[in-house]
Structures are given as structure tokens and as C-alpha cells.
């Protein structure tokens, strides 16, 4: 199992940050590399929501099917995908702090194919960098919404 964690403090109320992540369409607006979202389930929010996310990163287009497996208002959201020989679990944990909201993203890759067991530790530093950029984008998006 391979894991990476990134934490950002966002000068915005916890409900705004939570809504930005929990609402798939808002999340896509907040993250510039996401170029399209296609819902694969009837539900478009909450546990059981499945969607196909397409991103352009480093000039390459990548599409991933994602499922929201846990969603606790203003506390945490867990998303899971099976890609490239691994189960990728992304946990967004939120905590209210005096400055606004502390957002921690922990991504875990559990390899179920031999090549993935070898590759995951090598690609995780690159993924960590993409997570940093994504959370910076969420921070900018939430902070730009103004105070309310």
C-alpha cells in the first residue's frame, strides 16, 4: 500500500469547502485540469454517486471512473476508483480552524496487480504534486467566493 497526504488551510467556512468537494460539478469547476464530468449514476451527490472524470495533465488526457463511498457533511468525503492495477482511495477530511477550514487529502493506492505494486511507490511523488496543485485550486476557488 502506498499513501500520500496533503493539508491546506482555506480562509473559507467549512460548509463552503465541503460543498465545493461534495458537489462533483463544483469540484470540477474548482480544478482547472478537469475538462469534463459525466455522471454514471442517477444520483449526482452523496454516497453511491458514480461519475467519469476526464482531466488534462501535462498535455495528456486521462479518464477515471470514480465513486463516492462516504459523505459526512462538513467532516469527510471518500472517493474510490479502480485504475492502473490499484484501488485508489481518496479521503478529504475537513476541520474547522480559527483561520477557516483545514482540508486534508489522503490518497492511498492498494495494488492488486504486480506491476502496480512496483510502480505505485515511484509515481506517488508525482501524484503528490498534482494533489498539491488541486488543493491550491480548491483553496483559491473557495476563498474567491467571498464571505458569507
C-alpha positions as CSV (number, residue, x, y, z in Angstrom):
1,X,0.0,0.0,0.0
2,X,1.3,3.5,-1.0
3,X,0.0,6.7,0.7
4,X,0.4,10.4,0.4
5,X,-1.2,13.3,2.4
6,X,-1.6,17.0,1.7
7,X,-3.1,19.6,4.1
8,X,-4.2,23.1,3.2
9,X,-5.8,25.8,5.4
10,X,-8.5,27.6,3.5
11,X,-9.9,31.0,4.6
12,X,-13.5,30.0,4.0
13,X,-16.3,28.5,6.1
14,X,-16.3,24.7,6.4
15,X,-19.7,24.3,4.7
16,X,-18.4,26.1,1.6
17,X,-15.3,23.9,1.4
18,X,-17.4,20.8,1.9
19,X,-19.9,21.8,-0.7
20,X,-17.2,22.5,-3.2
21,X,-15.8,19.0,-2.8
22,X,-19.0,17.1,-2.3
23,X,-20.7,18.7,-5.3
24,X,-19.0,17.0,-8.2
25,X,-19.8,19.8,-10.6
26,X,-18.4,22.4,-8.2
27,X,-15.3,20.4,-7.7
28,X,-14.8,20.2,-11.5
29,X,-15.2,24.0,-11.7
30,X,-12.6,24.4,-8.9
31,X,-10.0,22.2,-10.5
32,X,-8.9,23.6,-13.9
33,X,-7.4,20.3,-15.3
34,X,-10.8,18.6,-15.0
35,X,-12.3,19.1,-18.5
36,X,-15.4,17.0,-18.2
37,X,-17.7,15.1,-15.8
38,X,-20.2,12.5,-16.9
39,X,-22.5,11.0,-14.3
40,X,-22.7,7.2,-14.4
41,X,-25.4,7.0,-11.7
42,X,-28.8,8.7,-11.3
43,X,-27.6,10.4,-8.1
44,X,-25.3,13.3,-8.6
45,X,-24.3,13.8,-5.0
46,X,-23.7,11.7,-1.9
47,X,-22.9,8.1,-1.3
48,X,-23.3,5.9,-4.4
49,X,-22.7,8.7,-6.9
50,X,-20.6,7.5,-9.7
51,X,-19.0,9.7,-12.3
52,X,-16.4,9.7,-15.1
53,X,-13.8,12.4,-14.7
54,X,-11.6,13.5,-17.6
55,X,-8.5,15.6,-16.9
56,X,-5.7,17.0,-19.0
57,X,-2.5,16.8,-17.1
58,X,0.9,17.5,-18.6
59,X,-0.8,17.6,-22.0
60,X,-2.2,14.1,-21.6
61,X,-5.9,13.3,-21.3
62,X,-6.8,10.8,-18.6
63,X,-10.3,9.4,-17.8
64,X,-11.2,7.8,-14.5
65,X,-14.4,6.3,-13.1
66,X,-15.0,7.5,-9.5
67,X,-17.5,6.5,-6.8
68,X,-18.3,8.5,-3.7
69,X,-18.3,5.8,-0.9
70,X,-18.6,8.0,2.2
71,X,-20.0,11.5,2.6
72,X,-20.4,13.1,6.1
73,X,-21.5,16.7,6.0
74,X,-18.7,19.1,6.9
75,X,-16.5,16.2,8.0
76,X,-15.3,13.9,5.3
77,X,-15.8,12.6,1.7
78,X,-14.3,9.4,0.4
79,X,-14.0,8.6,-3.2
80,X,-12.7,5.3,-4.7
81,X,-11.5,4.3,-8.2
82,X,-10.0,1.1,-9.7
83,X,-7.3,2.2,-12.1
84,X,-4.0,1.0,-13.4
85,X,-4.0,-2.1,-11.3
86,X,-4.8,-0.4,-8.0
87,X,-7.7,0.6,-5.9
88,X,-7.2,4.4,-5.3
89,X,-9.0,5.7,-2.2
90,X,-9.1,9.5,-1.7
91,X,-10.2,10.8,1.6
92,X,-11.0,14.5,2.1
93,X,-11.1,15.4,5.8
94,X,-12.3,18.8,6.9
95,X,-11.8,20.5,10.3
96,X,-12.9,23.9,11.4
97,X,-9.9,26.1,12.5
98,X,-9.7,29.8,13.5
99,X,-8.4,30.7,10.0
100,X,-11.3,28.9,8.3
101,X,-11.1,25.3,7.3
102,X,-8.3,22.8,7.3
103,X,-8.6,20.4,4.4
104,X,-6.5,17.2,4.4
105,X,-6.5,14.9,1.4
106,X,-5.1,11.4,1.9
107,X,-4.7,9.2,-1.1
108,X,-4.0,5.5,-0.7
109,X,-3.2,3.1,-3.5
110,X,-3.8,-0.6,-2.9
111,X,-2.2,-2.6,-5.7
112,X,-4.0,-5.7,-7.0
113,X,-1.6,-6.2,-9.9
114,X,2.1,-7.0,-9.7
115,X,3.2,-4.1,-12.0
116,X,1.2,-1.6,-9.9
117,X,3.0,-2.9,-6.7
118,X,6.3,-1.9,-8.4
119,X,5.1,1.4,-10.0
120,X,2.9,3.0,-7.3
121,X,5.8,4.0,-5.0
122,X,7.6,5.6,-8.0
123,X,4.6,7.6,-9.2
124,X,3.3,8.7,-5.8
125,X,5.7,11.7,-5.7
126,X,4.3,13.0,-9.0
127,X,0.7,12.4,-7.8
128,X,1.5,14.2,-4.5
129,X,2.4,17.3,-6.7
130,X,-0.8,17.1,-8.6
131,X,-2.7,16.8,-5.3
132,X,-0.9,19.9,-4.0
133,X,-2.0,21.8,-7.2
134,X,-5.6,20.5,-6.9
135,X,-5.9,21.7,-3.3
136,X,-4.4,25.0,-4.1
137,X,-7.1,25.4,-6.8
138,X,-9.8,24.4,-4.2
139,X,-8.4,27.0,-1.8
140,X,-8.4,29.7,-4.5
141,X,-12.0,28.8,-5.6
142,X,-13.4,28.8,-2.1
143,X,-11.7,31.9,-1.0
144,X,-12.8,33.7,-4.1
145,X,-16.5,33.1,-3.2
146,X,-16.2,35.9,-0.6
147,X,-17.5,35.9,2.9
148,X,-21.0,34.5,3.5
